[in-house]
Amino acid sequence: MDVGRIAVVVVAGSCEPGVAILVPQPASASAPRTMTLRRIVVSSLMNDDSVGAWTDQSPCLGDSCHRTVYVLISRETRPMSDHKAIAIVPANEASCQDIDAIFGTRGYPGRCRCQRFKTTSDEWWHNPISLEERIFRQRQQTDCGYPGSGATSGLVSYLDGQPVGWCAVEPRSEYMRLGQTPWKDRDEDESDDTVWAVACFVVRAGYRRQGLTYPLARAAVEYAREQGARAIEGYPMITEAGKDVTWGELNVGTRQVFAAAGFEQVSHPSKRRVVMRIDF
């Protein structure tokens, strides 16, 4: 399928056919900073209360007529934000500037740029590559600013047109350094590219602790399914109430986020990490 045409909208509360919402238009190579809102109307819901498809009922604009928008309807009571809609698009539809804004320049996300699992041990620990090189590699991997690209390495979420979240999701074989967590006591083919993995979440500073990783995890499931994945895995942390976990550890996500997206635990390789999975 055309990776540049996927969008996911998460709506707090119920929604019925005929309801209109606004979603961000994807960035373009010629205007990578542009993120305008476009109205779409719910025309149908299918499967169940949690997954539906909306079709664009606005006038045809070029080849965007009859565009399908993948929708997750949320009836969760946890705070997802006070905003009504979150739009989630493949990272190649986002501008590079939007991704830069999510990762920021300080703290673990700003230093890592989602390269920890995509570099060799030498490049990460012994002879670490520069921040400039990490940013360059991330831009190559995401193909940000090129909505017509056939591949990307993650998803980007928007709140009222503002970039707020990142989720790394692609074939598990693309991550060369996941450590022992995915493999311990399991009979898995590390080269199997039909198994996808959610390796990382980043929420922009100022938007954290609002539950924004929940819709990203759900969108990752649908995205992997549409890209032909046979299964999708995550390797989250086990968190305890009242105990903080540093961001550098929590970037892999929490068990409750994956559970809410339909993942089931299949392995418990260490005290604080589990393997969770969905087989399609």
N, C-alpha and C positions, 0 to 999 in steps of 0.2 A: 504494500500500500504506500501511498505518498505520505512520507513522514511529515511533510510541511503542512498537511491539512488537518492534523489532529489538534483538538482543543478539549479541555475538560473544564467544566464549570461546576463548582461545588456550592450548593445553595443551602443555607441554614433554614430548616423548616420544610414544610410540604410545598409542593408546587403542582399545578394542574395545567393541562393543555390550554393554550391561549394566553398564558402569562408571559410578558415580555421582560427581558433583562438586558443589561449591557455587558458586553465582553470586550476585552482589548483586541484590536486588530494586531496581527503579527508585524514585527519589524521587517523592513526590506533592506536589501543590500544598498539601494540608492539612498534610503533614508533610515539608517539603522537606529536613530533615536526616536523615531515616530512610534507612538503607542496611543492611538485614538480609540474611543469607545464606539462600538457598533451594536445596534439593537437586534436581538434575535427573539423569536417567539417559539414557545414550546408548542410543537404540533403533535407529538406522540410520546408516550412512555412505554417501555417494554421490560420484560423480564420480571422485575419485582420493584419494591419501593426504593431500592438502593442504586439501581443502575437503569438508565434510560437513554434515549437518543432524541435529541432535538434537531430539527432541520431549520435552516435559515429561511425565514419568510420575507426578508427584506428584498428590495429590488436587486436583480442580478447585477453584480459588479464584476465584469470580466468573466473569468472562469470559476468564480466563487458561487455561482448559482447552484442551489441544492446542496450546499456544503453540509456535511453531517458533523454535529458537535456532540462529543461523548460527555455524558452528564452523570455525576454522582449526586444523588439527593441525600442529604444528611439530616437525620432526625436525632442527632446526638445532643445530649444536654451539656457536655463539656464545653468550656468557652473556646470557640473557634475564632472569634473576634466579633465586634459589634457590627461589622459590615455584612451585607447580605450575600455577596457573591465573590468567589475567588476563581479566577481563570488560570488554568494551567496549560502550558504549551511546551512542545519539544524545544530544547535549548537552541536549536538552530533558528527557530522563529524569534527568539529574543535577540536584542542587540548585545554586543559585547559590553557596552557601557552598563546595561541592566545587570548583567552577570557580575561585573565589577562592583556595582552598588551592593549586591547581596553579600558578596564575600568581604567587602570592606578592605581596609588597610591595616587593621590591628587585630590582635588575637589569633587564635589557631586557624580559623577559616582563611584569614587574609594571608597567612604564611603558607598554608598547605595548598590552597587552590585545587583541592580534590586530586592531588597527585600522589598521596601516600601509598595507595594501593596500585598505582600505575607506574612506579619507578622501581629500579633495582635497589637492593640494600646499599650498595655503594653510592648510588645517586642520592639516597635519602639520608644515610647515616655517616658514612666515611668520607665521602667527597661530594657533599650535597650540592645539587644544582641551584642556581641563583633563583631569586623570586621572579626575575624577569623571564627566565626560562620556564618556570612553572606556569606563569600567566600565558606565555606563548603556546605551550603545550595544551593548556586547557582550551584556548581559543581554537586550536587545530582540532581537538577532540570534539568540541561542541559544534563547530562550524557556525558559531554565532553570527547573526546578521544575514544568513543565507537561507531563507525559508524554503527554497526549492531543493535544498540539499537532501541527499538520500540517506544520510546517517547523522547521528548525534550521540552524545554520551549522557544525557540527562534531561530533566524537566525543570521548568522555571514557573513559579507561581506569581500571580499579580493580585493585588488588593487595590481596587479603585484605580487601576492603571499603574500602580507603583510596584516595582519588582520587590518581592519580599522573601521568596524561598527557592531553594535548590534541592533536587534529589538526583543522585547519580544512579542511573539504571541502564544496564546494557548486558550483553552476554557475559556470564561469569568468567569465561576464558579471557576476557579483555583485562582482567585484574591480575597482574603477575605476582602480587605480593599480598595476598589476603591472610597470610599466616596459617596457623594450624586449625583455626576455628572451623572452617568449612569441611575439613577433611578428617579430623580425628575420629577414629572408630567408625568411619563410613567408607563404603565401597563406591567411590565416585570417580568418574573420568574427568580430570581437570581440564581436558581439552574440549569437552562437550559444549558447543556453543548454542545448543538448544535450551540449556538451563541458564536463565538470566539471574542477575543479582542486584539487589538494592544495597549499595555499599556506603552511601553517605547522605546526610541531610545537612543543610545549612539554612538557618533563618536569619534574616537581616537584623542587625542591631536596631532596637526600638520596636521590634515586632515579636520578640520572643515571649515564651510562656503564654501564648494565646492558642495553642493547639494546632498551629499551622502545619505541623508535620503529618497530621492525620490525613488531610486531603491529598497531600503529596504521595503518601504510601498507597492510597487507594488508586490514584491516577497511575502510579507506576505499574500496578497489576494490570489495569486495562491496556496500558501502552505496550507492555511486554506481550500480552495475549494477542494484540492486533499485529505485532511484529513477528508472530509465528513462534513464540517461545513455547517450549513443552512444559516448562516449570519455571517458577521464580522463587528465589530464596532471599533471606535477610539474616543478618548476624548481630542481633541487637544486644544491648546491655540489659541486665536485670537491675532495676532501680528499687530503692527502698524509701518509704515515706520518711520525710524529714532529713534525708541524707542527700547532700549535693554531689553531683558527678561533674568533673571538669568537662568543658566543652570538647576538648580534644579526644575524650573517650566517648562522649555521648553523641558524637557526630554519626555513629553507626545506627542510631535510633534506639528506642526502648521497646521492650517486649509488648507493652500494651498498645503501642502504635501499630505494630505488625498484626497483633491479634485482632484489632479493630478493622483491619483491612482484609481479614479472612485467612491470614497465615496460621499454620499450626506448627507447634514445636515438634521437631523430629530428632533433635540431638541436644545434649547439654555438655559440651566439651570442656567447660571450665566453670569455676565458681560463679563468675559474673557474666558469662556470655552463653547464648543459646543459638541454635540454628532453627530458623522457622521457614516454612515452605508452603507453596501452593502448587499442586500438579493440575495442569489444565486438561 
